[in-house]
Amino acid sequence: MGQSSVRGEGTRRSVPHARDSGWDESLYGDEGEGAAAGTRTRGRGARKRGAGSRPGDERTGDRGGQGGGDGRTSRRRGGSRRRAKKNGKRRIFRWVAVTLSLLILGTAGAGYLYYQHLNGNIRSGGRSGGESGVKRTAPNALGDTPLNILLIGSDSRSDPKNVALGGGKDLTQQKPLADVQMLLHVSADRKHASVVSIPRDTIVPIPECKDPKSDETFAPTTNRPINETLGRGGPGCTLTTWETITGVYIDHWMMIDFAGVVAMADEVGGVPVCVKTGVHDRSTRQQKGGSGLKLPEGTTEVKGKQALQWLRTRHAFGSDQNRAKAQHMYMNGMVKKLQEQNAWTDTGRLMGLAETATKALQVSDEIGTVAKLFELSMQLKNVKLDRLTTATVPTAAWSQDQNKLVMVEQSADKMWSMLREDIAFDKNGDPAGAKPTASASAKPKGPAAGAPDTLDVTVINGTAGSGQMSVDGRAGSMADALEDKGFTRAEAAQTTEPRKDTVVKYPKADGEQGKADALSVAEALGLPASAVRADANAETLTLVIGADWRQGTTYEKPKTEAGDLPEGADVKTADQKGCMDVYSVYRWDGKS
């Protein structure tokens, strides 16, 4: 018995300390075990009371034998008081533990419900509205790929809030226009980001698109402005159009309307913008309309309706190109404000932004949850302000309508190439930080390419692209070059297909095998993987020699350095200060 008591004493010594900290053993353990512990405790007390007594023998009383009954009664009363006190403590600890449990469960439940609430705010839709043939960029040697997001500003009046903010009660049934379009490119290493805009009235080739809501199919066109893409199949059609123009695979789209702009500006507490003189964008005798923007000279943190007016101002800034520049200033100001507010690490700011952003934005399905949106926002967390560069594609007046624009092809092609090749728009990167070369890039996964002598390859002369004269015999000479490399079934076509860039197309129905075969042709000629395209209309592997490859049989990629952007691109990094020029008619003295 003595040995048993000693063992019990050793194993239970820490229990009182745990209970002092609020741990009630009877709540979590077996009642029998608790009773045994109590018995052993009383046994320990009996051993201390008399050296000559047998352990736990309470019948002998004191060694002197006097007052034995009273002693036992006293001990019982003392024990009862101690037990009552202990039971009281246990009831308190039990109450505390139960309360804490309910609080923890309640908090977890509330957190889950709030998360579901945020997810319920999000409106999403399909990523693309048609077929561009552009494929996702292959990962580099480190397994990383760039991230491309199309940012769209809609002028939809379907919501009464948007009518109240932007006017146009007679426009509620009209299809929306995408008056703001910016492609955000975040580099594979997440160290730099580039934003490029196409002005809303720029005439572009729009591919066939299908409206996911009405199932209406829109035929391709070449003479409509890019802002009409939103009404020809939703944001997915706008994305497909951008992919067709740029050759850049776009991962996601995000769209915001008038009310969303106001809500986001208010959430961040205002966005800093600047004008060189006071501005009032209003109706004039020569030009009706205007955004209503009225700001004094210098920097103002715009929010609410003023933020929307800033983004919509065109006449006071002189042109659509300058409006894009003002939009870039606004975007840079918002990113700077978020970084100053530690928005990526401050829980309070995150919750406020999450609530507002999930209501303000519509997004493509792949990022249609809070978790995905947060993960996406984290991609910009480490981009420094001097490595966030905004630019606008250079344009010229359209020959058929001076109020419309067309892109300056050579300048645009250079910018799209930089995006495809993940070349920074800024010059502020570390020159010592060499990027993985094409030869070091990770090999794409998928089936092996067929043997060269088993592949039918059609070669087409497209050197007349970009307004240049066609190079006679170009298809034949390149077919001969392919034969020399083992593609013995290569043949020159008698047709032409003028285009600015060289591509290797494969039938979309051939899937991954077709892609592998096309990549083998590209690799044999020194073409980059980005030149490979899936084409629903292609019947066989087709090499189209574009205007960018007018001589030689091995493709030499044009050398472009970081920051080497064309003239007229209105380039600016987020850390640079500057103010918008105001067209003289709309200048305001700050008084009237």
ABEGO torsion letter per residue (X at the ends): XAAAAAAAAAAAAAAAAAAAAGBBAAAABBAAAAAAAAAAAAAAAAAAABAABBBGBAAAEBAAGBGAAAAAAAAAAAAAAAAAAAAAAAAAAAAAAAAAAAAAAAAAAAAAAAAAAAAAABBBBBABABBAGBBBBBBBAAGBBBBBBBBBBBABAABAAAAAAAEGAAAAABBBBBABBBBBBBBAAGABBBBBBBBAABBBBBBBBBBAAAGBBBBBBAABBAAAAAAAGEAAAAAAAAAAAAGBBBABBBBBBAAAAAAAAAAAGEBBBBBABBBBBBBBAABBEEAGBBBBBEBBBBBEAAAAAAAABAAAAGBAAAAAAAAAAAAAAAAAAAAAAGAAABAAAAAAAAAAAAAABBBBAAAABAAAAAAAAAAAAABBAAABBBBBBBBBBBAABAABBBBBAAAAAAAAAAAAAGBBABAABBAABBBBBAAABBBBBEBBBBBAAABBBBBBBAAABGGBBBBBGAAAAAAAAAAAAGBAABBBBABBBBBABBBBBBBAAAEAAAAAAAAAAAAAAGBBAAABBBBAABABBBBBBBAABABEABBBBBBBBBGBBBBGAGBBBAABBEBBBBBAAABBAGAX
